[in-house]
Amino acid sequence: MLVLGVDPGLTRCGLGLVEGAPGRTVSMRHVEVLQTPASDPLPERLLAISCRVRDLIEQTSPDVVAVERMFSQHNLHTVMGTAQASAAAVLAAAEAGLPVAWHTPSEVKAAVTGSGRADKAQVAAMVVRILTLAEAPRPVDATDALALAICHVWRGTASARIDRAVAAAPGSRIPTRAGSVRLPSRGIPR
C-alpha cells in the first residue's frame, strides 16, 4: 500500500509518501514541506497546496491520502488556516478519485510510538527508526506527514474494514468512526 500523508498548514504543509503493509516494513518514498508565504493572498496559497498534492498524486499514484484530523485549539486563526489547507489537499485527492482517511494527532502518536501522549521528539525518533533514516526530516511538518502515512498503513486498513463491516450489517444503526448512522431509505436519491 502506498499512502500520501498530509500534515496540513498554510505556511508549511508536510507531504510524506510511504509504502508498506500491516506487520511489514514501511519505507519512505518521498517527503517534502511545501511553504507558502504569509504575504501571498489566501486563494493563491490554497491553490499552491492543491496543485502540489495533485502533482504528487499524478507522479506517485498513492492508494490513499491520509490527512491529520483537526482537533480543538484555542487559536481560531490557526484552526482556520489548517482547515483550509486540509480542504485543499482533500479536494486534490477527491479530484483524483482517491479515498481520504483522517487520523487525529493522538492516534498518529499512538500508532508510531505506542503512546498517544508522545511529544514531537519521540515521534520524530520513531519515524527515523521505523523508516531506517539517518536523521529526522526537517522541518517537523515533514516528519509529521510521514508519521500520518505510517499510522494509516498500520491502523487505517483495519479501521476501514471495521467501518465497512458495520455499514454493511443489515439494519445497522451503529455509528461508524466517521459518525454517520445508516437510516432506512425514504425514496431520496443518493
N, C-alpha and C positions, 0 to 999 in steps of 0.2 A: 504494500500500500504506500502510495506517495501522498504526503499531506503538506499543504502550504499553511503554515501558521502565521497569523497576523496579529501583532501587538499594536492596536490602533492608537494613533495620536496624530494631531495636526502638525506639530513641529517635527516630531520624529515618529515614523511608522516602521516598526520592525517587521521584516518579512523573512521567514525561515522555512526551508523545504527539507523534509526528512523522509527517508524511505525505511520501511520495516514492517514487522508484523508482531502481534502479541506473543510474548515468550521468545522472541528472536532478537538479534542485534538490530540496532537502529543506526542508520548512517546519515550524515548531513550531505545534502546535495547542493544547497545554496543558502546563503544568508546575506542580508543587507539591511541597511536602515535608510529609508527614504526621508530626506529632510526637505521641508517646505518653509521658506522664510515667513516669519510672522508679519512682515510688511506687505506680503502679497495679498490680494483680495481673496476672501474665503472661497468663492467659486473656483478660482484658479488652483488653490491648494487642494480642494476636493477632487478636481479633475486630474491633477497630477497623481494623487493616490489611486484613483480608479484606473487610470491609464497604465500605471506601473503594475498594478495587480493583474490587470487584463493581459499585459505583455508577458508577465511571468507565467500566467496560466497557459497562454499560447505556446510559449517556449518549452515548458516543462510537463504539461498535461497531468496535473495532480488529480487524484481521485476525489479529494475533498478539500475544502478550505475550513480551517479551524480558527475561530476568532475569539478574542477574550470577551467574555460577557461583562457588561457594565455592572458595577457594584456601587453602593451608596457612597457618595463623597460629600463633603461639606462645601466644596468649591464648585458652584454651579457652572462657572466659565469653563473649568477643566472638564467637567462631565459633558457639557455640550460639545466641546471640541472632540473629545474621544468618541462620543456617539456619532458625530458627523463623519469622522474618519472611518469608523466601523461601518457605517452605512455605505460609504464609497467602495470599500472592499467587498461588502456583501453584494452590492449591485454588480460589480465586475464578475463575481462568481455566478450570480444568477443569470447574467447575460451569456455566460459560457455553459450554462446548464449544469453547473456543479452543485452538489449538496454543500450546505454550510452547517457547521457544528459550532456551538458556543460552549466555552468552558470558563468557569469562574476562576479567579486567581487562586483561591484556596484549593480548588480541585486540581489545578495545574501543579501547585506546590506539593500536594499530597501524592500525586502520581509520580513526580520526579524525585522527591526527597523522602517521601514516607510520612511527612508531616505537613498539614495544611497551614501551619503557622511558621514555616521556614522563612528566613529572610532572603533578600536578593543574593547575598553572597553564597548562601547554601545552595540556592537554585542554580546559580552560575557554576559552582563547583561540581554539582551533579550532572549538569549538561555537558561539561567538559569530560567528565568521567564516562558518561553513557555514550557519547559520540566519539570518544577517544581523540579529543582535540589537544593540541599543545597548550592552548590557553583559551580563556573565555572570549568570545567575540565582543567587540566594543562598538558602540555604547551598549548599555544594559538592554535596550529595546531589542537588539539582535538576539541576545540570549533568551529573553522572554518569548520571542517569536518561536525559537527552536523548542523551548520548553512546552509551549502550546501544542506544537506539532507532535512532540513526543507523547504528551498527555493523550492526544487523540488516537495515536497509534495504539497505545496501551490500554486506554479505557473507552474511547469513543465507539469502537466497534461493538463492544459488549453492551454499552448503553443503547446504541441504535437497535440492536437485536431485541433487547427487552422492550423498548418503545414500540417496535413493530409488532411484537407478540401481544402486547397489551391492547394495542389499537385493533388488531385483527380478531381478538376474542369476541365471540358473539355477544352482543348486548352489553359490552363492557362500558361502564361509566367511570372507570378508574382513570384519573388524570395521568397523562404521560409526563415525562420530565419537562416538556415544553409547556405544561399547564393546560393543555386542551382537554376537553371532555367530549367524547363521542355521543352525540344526541341522535335520536331517530330522525330520519329524513322526513320532511313535510312537503315534498314536491318542489323544493327550492333547488334550482340547478346549481351545480358546484363548478 
